[in-house]
Amino acid sequence: METKKPKKKRHAYEPASFVAEWLDSLPPGKTLRWEALGYSKGHLVATAPKRFTVYEPMVLFAAGTFVGTPWSAVLGEATKDERDRLWREILTTICKTQGGELTHLAVNGSIPLHRPSSDATADPNVTGEFAQAENILRSPLQLTPLYGSFGPERLENNNPSPRDFEDAFWVSTKQNGITQTWAPRWTMFSRGNITEKARLQNFHNSSLSLSSSSSSSSSSPSRSTAAPSRARRPSDLEGKWAVDLYAGIGYFVFSYAKLGMRVLGWELNPWSVEGLRRGAERNGWSVRVVSGEELRRPVGDVVGDERIVIFQEDNRFAHERIAVLRRAVGVEVLHVNAGLLPTSEQTWRNSWLMTGESEEAWLHLHENVGADDIAARRDEIEGRFREWISGDGSGRRTRVEHVEMVKTFAPRVWHCVFDVYITNVVIPQ
């Protein structure tokens, strides 16, 4: 009988002991600054960060870690070699708690919607035509590497070459059984989308219903009337298409791919596209990236049998390309995901047009909405789509079937997903 190997014992991450030893190892002159500020070794040990996230092979501390007084004073006086000794000890200790090999350390930062208006080229990652006030690529401008090489710091015109991709530092994580990959210097990662990704993976599971989702409490803005059945067998989803207008590194693209659907995606950031490509391959899905001169070719010539096809261009071209594909090969779009925050409103009409002659389709429209405004916004969205449908004479019907409250974005502001159901059949009221 085969015996199981005993699990390697893991230890709790307790920074106190090695932080104290590191402080004691500093030359006396290095302690004068923070001692003069009234801070003791005990205070420094007590404020050493204890919470972190592992994205192999990187450890990521929360924004603000090591930057405030007194730690800024301590690290400012230490040499690079002295700081590196501390970072290595942190990585070694965390390895004992997590297993695996951890080689890089960084401090997270927020993803600003805009670049500094006083200097549009202040972003160290982007120059040329992309050096605009708006952070349209959602670049992680405030990530602070502490230890390890994170790859190139600056590229001209944000036009990376294959060599740049090879030289970059890549990390990965697994959520809901799906591996995602990205370059943390160049691409954001939203851990908080995990519940929405899981919801999409189970969207057509007959054992689940709207009542099991997070927004179905008594105060929820979800409809109380009977909803159309979502249940589909896996074989029913084969040959159906999903569209992701903000593909990123594959957040929702991969959820649809796991359902067995084919996916068309649009993404501007070449680093996100490369992360998506690498992630798709690690998950075993065929993928094609259409970029550069290939974008000038007829869309029917560049879309083959791949599970995932990503167009590296502005999504304003998506509706036209899908219309051509529909005429050529009969594309039937079942899902459209518009995942831009604070609002994806600029894509709503084209998202509706993409459903074309589909017998039914769901649009997943992301938006930040005040807690007291969710119900009114749902009715406004539903009214907008009904106006468009009544104007085209198609006889289709629509309603906002469900509102998913994904996570809080700010106090009393929710990241919501409005599920707009469109069909050619009568919807129960």
Buried (B, 14 or more C-beta within 10 A) or exposed (E): EEEEEEEEEEEEBEBEEBBBEBBEEBEEEBBEBBBEEEBEBEEBBEBBBEEBEBBBBBBBBEEEBBEEEBBEBBBEBBEEEBBBBBBEBBBEBBBEEBEEEBBBBBBBBEBBEEBEEEEBEEBEBBBEEBBBEEBBBBBBBEBBBBBBEBBBEEBEEBEBEEEBBEEBBBBBBEBBEBBBBBBBBBBBBBEEBBBBBBBBBBBBEEEBEBEEBEBBEEEBBBBEEEBBEBEBEEEEBEEBBBBBBBBBBBBBBBBBBBBBBBBBBBBBBBBBBBBBBBBBEBBEBBBBBBEEEEBEEEBEEBBEEBBBBBBBBEBEBBBEBBBBBBEEEEBBBBBBBBBBBEBBEEBBEBBBBBBBEBEBBBBBBBBBBBBEBBBEBBEEBBEBBBEBBEEEEEEBBBBBBBBBBBBEBEEEBBBBBBBBBBBEEEBEE
